[in-house]
Amino acid sequence: MTDLTIQTTTAGSLPRSPELVAATRALDVADDGFTLIRTPEYDRLAAAAVTDLVQRQVDAGITIVGDGEHGKAMTTAHDFGAWWSYSFQRVGGMSLPPADAPMPEPVRSEPGKVRLTSMNDRRDWVAFAEAYGDPTSGVLLGEPPYWPITTGDLTYRGHDAVAADTAHLRGALDAAGLTDGFITSLAPGSAARVGNARYGSEEEHIWAWAEAMREEYRAIVDAGLTLQIDDPSLAESWDQINPEPSVADYRAFLRTRIDAINHAIEGLPREKVRIHVCWGSWHGPHTTDLEFRHIVDLVLQINAGDISFEAGNVRHEHEWKIWRDVDLPAGTRLLPGVVSHATNVVEHPELVADRIERFAGIVGPENVVASTDCGLGGRVHPQIAWAKLRSLGDGARLAAQRLGG
């Protein structure tokens, strides 16, 4: 028998303590209506929360830990972080529309000219309008907030906030005796899904976001940490386009988004960058999700050493087979989700091990890091989230025993 370790990680958001949630809700909001005014007391509480979170991950068997997105906050009552909306507070050039401004009219897509529709016009939501509108269904979604729009030149202004993020995680790593962890940051294409009243085209808007966010990317890596770029827009946007585009047109639509990521991470060590792709973590049917096989080659063109993707929920678990036909670039690792945010059922360690072994049998165990499908914070109860992480750790150890024997 040989010694073998299957590394484990998460995809980002993890449950926040009630104290941190309460402290976040108590923060004052700046005159712009969406920027939270952090205080030294809040930052001390956040640092302590990250230290506790990292140790809990280690205890659960997670070997590549993150800060759980604890440094990202939003101005609504949500307690599961702000993977997207945190960017409003860190990038200047946005403002809230007037309170009496009408909601934008849904746009329509055309062959050769793919465009996103409104948030309420997703094809999955339309197909299952009865379920989404039923408060007893378990898939009910609230009204979307009134997001800010780009009205001026986009510039990064989150230097103090990202410095706090990196300092909190570095301190937590030191306390746990670890050397590396990861922090998530928003991809240009996902960021640019806010309204645009400044730039002449969608492409210009995305590239402006790339220029702004590259400062955050650099700050994370310069702190000796790993950068995870969150870009659900690569797969999830398919469902926000009406009518459904051709796959060829959609792939062309993604080209700008792929190029913008690569521009923004240019010069960063490939092994310090991971990309997270998902289909949106809301609880719903997801029948209009795009199959990963249609875009996996484009995702692999991103200059990232690790590829994080959903592989544990029942809509995408079967897609492990696509990796049989993919030439994995040298130095690339897969971070498949093997426990899911999409169910309250806690995966059995045997099932977790089975899922890990599928990927290990294709790309080799050294190229597999077992992960969560997406963020667990706010998607399942905290007690269930931690049980899932323990099952992830147990399953990885079991898979290592099997593969090493």
N, C-alpha and C positions, 0 to 999 in steps of 0.2 A: 504494500500500500504506500502511495506517495502522498506527501503533504500537499493539499490543495485548498485554496481559499476562494470562495466566490464573493466578490465585493458586493456591497449593498448600498443603496442610496435612496433618496426620495426625489420627487419631481418639483418640490418647492414648498408650497404653503402647508403649515402644520398648525394644530390648534393653539390658540392663544389662551393665556391664563385669564380668569375673570378680572383680575386686578389690572392687567394690561388693557383689556377691552374697556374697562371703566375709565381708565386714565386717558385712553385715546378719545373716548367720547366727550371727556371733560375739557379737551383742548379748545382754545379759542380759534376762530377762523378769521383769516385776514380779510381785508376789504374786497379782495377779488372774489370772495364767496366760495373758494374751494381750497385754499392753502391753509393747512393747519399750522398753528404757531407752537412749535415745540419748546419745552422748557428744560432746564438742567435736571429738574426732578424727574421729568418724564424720561429723559435719556438714561438716567441712572436706573429707573425701573425697567426700561427696555433692555439695558445691558444685562441686568440680573436675570431677566426672563430668557434671554438668548443663552446665557450660561447654563441655566437649568434645562433648557430645551436640548442643548447639545449633549449634556450628560444623559438625559432620558433617551436620546437616540442611540448613544453608545450602549446603554443598558439593554436596549431592545435588539441590539445586534446590527445596527447601521454602522457601516465602516467609513462611508464618505458622507459627512454630515453637512447640513446647511443651517441657515439662520431662521428657517421656517417662514421667511418673508415678514418677520416681526418688525423690521424697520420701515415697512410700507404701511401707510395708514390712509384712510379715506374719511370723508366728512359725513357719510351717512351712518346709519345704525349697524351696518354690516360688521361682523366680527371675524371675517375670514380673510382679511388682508385686502390688498388692492393691487393685484398683479398688473393691472392696466392703468387704473385711475391714479395711482401714485405718481405717474409721469406728469400729470397736470401740475403738480406742485414743484416739480424739478425742472421743468422746461418753460422758459418765458416765451411770450408771444401768443398766449391764449387768453380768452376772456369768456365769461358767461354771456349768452344771448339775453336780450331784454326779457323780463318775466312774462310780458304779454306777446312775445314773438310766437308765431304759429310754428307747430312742429313741421319739419321739412316734409314735403311730399315724397312718397316712395318713387325711386327712379326705376327704370327698366333697362335691362341689358339687351345688347344687340349682337348678332354674329360679328365677330372680329373686333368688338368693342365691349369687353366685359366690364360691368360696373357693379359695385355693391348696392344692394337695396337697403331699406331702413331695417332697424333691429326687429321691428314687429312684422316684417315680411319674410322671415325665414321660411323656407319651404317645409321644414319639419313642423314648425309651429302652425302653418296653414293646414297641412295634411292632418294634424291632430288637434285642431282648434278646440274640439269638445273636451279632450283630455286636459289640455293646457288651461282651459277656462274653468275646470272643475276643482274646487278647493279640496275635495276628498281624494283626488287622483294621485297625489304625491308628485306631480310634475308641474304644479302651478308656478308661474313666474309672475313676479310683481311688475309694476310699470317701470320702465327704464328711467333712470335719473336724467335730468336735463344736463347733458355733458357740455363742457366748454368747447369752443371752436377756435381754430387758428385764425387770428386776426392780424398778427404782426410777424416779424421775422422770428423764427424759432431759435432760441439760444439756451444752452444748458445753464441752470442756476442752482443745481442740486448738490454743489460741492460739499457743503457742510453735512447734508443728509447722507450722502454716500460715504463720507469719511466716518460718520457715526456708525453706519452699517458695518463697514470693514473693521473698525476698532472693536465693536461689540463682538463680532464673530472671532476675531483674532484673540481677544481676551478669553472667550469661551473655549477656543481650541487649546490655548495654553493651559487653562484650568483642567481640561480633560486629557492633557498629554498628547494632543494630536498636532499635526503640522499643516494639514490642508483641509479646507472646506469650500463650499460653493455659495455664491450669492446670485440670485436671479436678477435679470434686467430685461426690459421690454425691447422687442425687435422693432425696427423702423416701420415695417409693414403693418404690424399690429397697432403701433402707436398712431399711425396715420389714419386709423378708422374714425377719428374725430372729424367734425366738419371742417372744411377749408374755405376761408374767405380771404386768403392772402395770396396763395400761390396759383400760378396760371394753369397748372395741370396736376393730376394725381401723382404723376411721376416726380414733379418738382417737390411736391409736399413730402413724399416718401424720402427723397434724398435730403431734404432739410432736416427731417427727423434723424436720418442716419448721421448727419454732421453733429447734431446735438447729442445724441445718445452715445456716440463714440467716446465722449469724455467720461461718461459713467463706466463704460466698458473698460477703458484704460485704467481708471481709478481702482476698480476691483482687482484687476490682474496685477497692477503695480503694488497692491497691498499683499501680494503673495498668495492670493486666493484664486479659485477657479470661477470663471464667468459662465453662468447658464443664461443663454438668450432664449426668452420665451416668445415663441411665434406660432400661436394657434391659427393665425390668419392664413398660414400656408395650406392647411387642410380645411379649417372651419369656414373660410370664406365661400367655399363651394355652396354651402347651404344658404348663404346670404345673397345669392345671385338669382334673380328672376327675369326671364325664364331660365331654366337650367341650361348652362352653356355646353358647348362641345368640350371634350377633354382637351383637344388641341388648343382651343381658345383659352381655356383655363390655364394650361401650362404656359402660354404666352403671357397671361396676366400675372403669373408668379415670377416671371423672369426679372422684372424690376425689383421685386422684393428680395430675391436671392442675391442679385448684384449689390443691392444696398447693404445687406448684412455683410457681405464680403468686403465691401469698401469700409464699413464701420469697424471691422475687426482687423483690418490690414495692419501687419506688424506685430500682432499679438501671437504668442506661441500657440500653435494648434492644439497642443496637449492641455492647454489651460482654458479651452473654450468647449462648451457643450451646447447643443441646440435642442430645445424641447418643442416637439410637435404634438398637437392634440386636436380633438374635434369639438372642444368646448366641454366644460365639466358639469354643465347643468344636468339635472336628472330628467331625462326625456327619452322618447323612442329612438332618436338618432337614425331613422330609416333613410334619411337623405345624406348621410355622411359619404364623402368620397372614399373610394377604396384606395388604400395606401399605395398599391402597386402602380397607380397612375402617376404618382409624383415622387416615389422613393428615389429615383435617380437624380431628380433635381435637388432634393434635400441633401443627398450625398455630395453635391457640388459645393455646399457650404464648407468653408475651411475650418471645420470644428472636429476635434478628436473624438467626441462622444455624441451619439445620437439617442435622445430620449423620446420614447413614443408609447402610445397606449397599446397594450397587448394582453391585458387581463380582463377587460370588460367584454361582455358577451357579443357586442357588436363588432369587435375587432380582434378577438382572440385567435380566430382562424387565420389571420394574416401572417402568423409566424412563418407560414410556408413560402412567402414571397422571397425570403432571404436565401432560399435554395438557389434562386436564379439571379442573385445580385452579387456582383464582384465587390466585396468590401474593400475599400481603399486601405492600404497599409497604414497601420497606426490608428485605425478607427475601432472604437468599441461601441457595442450596442447596449443601451440602457432600457430594456423592455419593462413595461409595467407588468408585474406579476401578482400584485394585489391592487384592487380597484376602489376608486372613490364612488363608483356607480351603484354599490350595493352595501347594505348594512350587514350582510352575511360575511363573517370573517373566514377568509380562505384557509383551508387546512394546510399545514406545512407540507404534506405529501403532494398536494396539488401545486403549491408554490414550487417545490422541487421539480415536479414534472415539467412545469412551464420553463423553468431555468434550463433543464436538460435539453429541451427542444432546441433552444438557441445555441447552447454549448455544442450540441451535436453538429451544428451547421458551421459556426464560425470559430469554435474552440472556446473552452471555458475561460481562457485568459482574455477573451474579447467580449465577455458578458459581465455587466454590472446589473444585478437585479434591483428593480426600482418599483415605485408606485406608478400607476397610470397617469395620475395628475395630482394636483394638490389635494390633500385630505382635509385641510383646515376649512371648516364651515360646510363641507359636503357630507360628512358623517359625524356623529357625536364624538367628542374627544375620547371618551372611554373606548369606543369602537376603533377610532383611528390608531390609538396606541396598541390595541390588540392586533390590528392588522400589521403594524410594524414589527411586533414580536413574532408574528407568524412569518413575516418576510425574513427576519433573521434566522428563525428556526429552519425554514425551508431552504435557505441558502446553505446552512451548515449540512443539512441532509443531502442536498445535491452535491456538495463538495465531497462528502463521504462516498457517495455512489460513484461519482466520476473519478475520484482518486483511487478507488479500489480496483 
